[in-house]
């Protein structure tokens, strides 16, 4: 998804322009903080600096904005994995980059460590919303697929199984980060997981 698209809206006054990528980034941070259900359009207007009518005009309803933000997030994750694969690191360095790179992102947030937007918000809505469930399934498949490629590159004898384990560790790190687990403890978990996968 392009993140540099300028959208112009004509209201009562002069036309209003904003950067779609920045709006989606701000919206997803607020969703990541409050969760999907607890985030109101007023919250999104505050987070993005764009009024509600303009958000409606550009994206439709709240779910459409959320799904657009997830798609943008997934595109960024895809690019990150592609770069890691292109780097062709030795196995231990690859796993360190994989786990610690994810962890550093999980420790960011508006009001403290907020974890992964997909794991910690989409998973909650996936039970009752088929569109969000499909987006979450696509994210899991994207992550598993890329990690499997990394495991093949690293010489794993069971790249699919190892990828699923690594993904599970990443999801756990996300939840633990949101729960307030100290950074040092999260790094220790990542190191232990690395040793187990290398063993």
C-alpha positions in Angstrom: 0.0 0.0 0.0 1.3 3.4 -0.8 2.0 5.6 2.2 2.6 8.9 0.5 -0.8 9.4 -1.1 -2.3 12.8 -0.6 -6.0 13.0 -0.1 -7.9 16.3 -0.7 -11.3 17.0 0.8 -13.4 20.0 -0.1 -15.4 21.3 2.9 -17.0 24.6 3.6 -13.7 26.3 3.5 -10.5 25.7 1.6 -9.6 22.1 0.5 -8.0 20.0 3.2 -5.0 17.8 2.4 -3.5 15.1 4.5 -1.1 12.2 4.1 -2.9 8.9 4.1 0.1 7.0 5.4 0.4 9.3 8.4 -3.3 9.2 9.1 -3.2 5.4 9.0 -0.1 5.3 11.3 -1.8 7.6 13.8 -5.0 5.6 13.7 -3.3 2.3 14.2 -1.3 3.5 17.2 -4.6 4.5 18.8 -6.2 1.2 17.9 -3.0 -0.5 19.3 -3.4 1.4 22.6 -7.2 1.1 23.1 -8.1 -2.0 21.1 -10.6 -2.0 18.2 -13.9 -1.9 20.1 -12.8 0.7 22.6 -11.5 3.2 20.0 -14.1 5.8 19.0 -14.1 8.0 15.9 -13.4 10.9 18.3 -10.3 9.0 19.4 -9.2 8.5 15.8 -9.8 12.1 15.0 -7.6 13.2 17.9 -4.9 10.6 17.0 -4.8 11.6 13.3 -5.5 15.3 13.4 -8.3 14.7 10.8 -11.9 15.5 11.6 -14.5 12.8 11.6 -16.2 13.8 8.3 -12.9 13.7 6.5 -12.1 10.3 7.9 -15.4 9.0 6.8 -15.0 10.5 3.3 -11.5 9.0 2.9 -11.9 5.6 4.5 -15.6 4.9 5.2 -16.5 3.5 8.6 -14.2 2.6 11.5 -13.7 -1.0 10.4 -12.7 0.1 6.9 -10.1 2.4 8.5 -8.9 -0.4 10.8 -8.6 -2.9 7.9 -6.7 -0.3 5.8 -4.3 0.3 8.7 -3.8 -3.5 9.1 -3.1 -3.8 5.4 -0.5 -1.0 5.7 1.0 -2.7 8.7 1.2 -6.0 6.9 2.9 -4.4 3.9 5.6 -3.0 6.3 6.1 -6.4 7.9 6.4 -8.0 4.5 9.1 -5.5 3.5 11.0 -6.1 6.8 11.0 -9.8 6.3 12.1 -9.4 2.7 15.1 -7.3 3.8 16.0 -9.8 6.5 15.9 -12.7 4.0 18.0 -10.7 1.5 20.6 -10.1 4.2 21.2 -13.9 4.4 22.5 -13.8 7.9 24.0 -16.9 9.6 21.3 -18.8 11.6 22.0 -17.3 15.0 22.3 -13.7 13.8 19.1 -14.2 11.8 17.1 -15.4 14.8 18.5 -12.6 16.9 17.5 -10.0 14.3 14.0 -11.7 14.0 13.2 -11.8 17.8 14.9 -8.6 18.9 13.6 -6.7 16.0 10.1 -7.7 16.8 10.6 -7.1 20.5 11.8 -3.5 20.1 8.6 -2.7 18.1 6.5 -4.4 20.8 8.0 -2.2 23.5 6.8 1.0 21.8 3.4 2.6 22.2 1.5 5.8 23.0 1.2 5.0 26.7 3.7 2.2 27.2 4.6 -1.1 25.5 1.6 -2.0 23.3 2.8 -5.2 21.5 1.7 -6.2 18.0 -1.4 -4.5 16.5 -2.5 -7.8 14.8 -1.9 -10.1 17.8 -3.3 -7.8 20.4 -6.3 -6.2 18.7 -7.3 -8.3 15.6 -7.3 -11.5 17.6 -10.0 -10.1 20.0 -12.3 -9.2 17.1 -11.6 -12.3 14.9 -14.1 -14.5 16.7 -17.1 -12.5 15.6 -15.9 -10.5 12.6 -15.1 -12.5 9.5 -13.3 -9.6 7.8 -10.9 -9.1 10.7 -10.5 -12.8 11.1 -9.5 -13.0 7.4 -7.0 -10.2 7.9 -5.5 -11.8 11.0 -5.2 -15.2 9.2 -3.5 -13.4 6.3 -1.0 -11.8 8.7 -0.3 -15.2 10.4 0.2 -16.8 7.0 2.5 -14.0 5.9 4.6 -14.2 9.1 4.8 -18.0 9.0 5.7 -18.1 5.3 8.5 -15.6 5.6 10.0 -17.3 8.7 9.8 -20.6 7.0 11.9 -19.1 4.1 14.3 -17.8 6.7 14.5 -21.3 8.3 15.2 -22.9 4.9 17.9 -20.4 4.3 19.4 -21.2 7.7 19.4 -24.9 6.9 16.6 -26.1 9.2 15.6 -29.7 8.8 12.0 -28.8 9.7 11.6 -25.2 8.4 7.8 -25.2 8.7 7.7 -26.5 12.2 10.5 -24.2 13.3 8.7 -21.3 11.7 5.6 -22.0 13.7 7.5 -22.2 16.9 9.3 -18.9 16.1 6.0 -17.2 15.3 4.5 -18.5 18.6 7.5 -17.1 20.5 7.0 -13.7 18.7 3.3 -13.7 19.6 4.1 -14.5 23.2 6.7 -11.7 23.4 4.0 -9.3 22.1 1.6 -10.3 24.8 4.2 -10.3 27.5 5.4 -6.8 26.5 1.9 -5.5 26.7 1.6 -7.1 30.2 4.6 -5.2 31.4 7.2 -7.9 31.4 10.6 -6.1 31.7 12.8 -5.8 28.6 15.6 -7.9 30.1 13.3 -10.8 30.7 11.8 -10.6 27.2 15.4 -10.6 25.8 16.2 -13.7 27.9 13.1 -15.5 26.5 14.2 -14.6 23.0 17.7 -15.9 23.7 16.4 -19.2 25.1 14.1 -19.6 22.0 17.1 -19.0 19.8 19.2 -21.6 21.6 16.3 -24.2 21.3 15.8 -23.6 17.6 19.5 -23.8 16.9 19.8 -27.0 19.0 
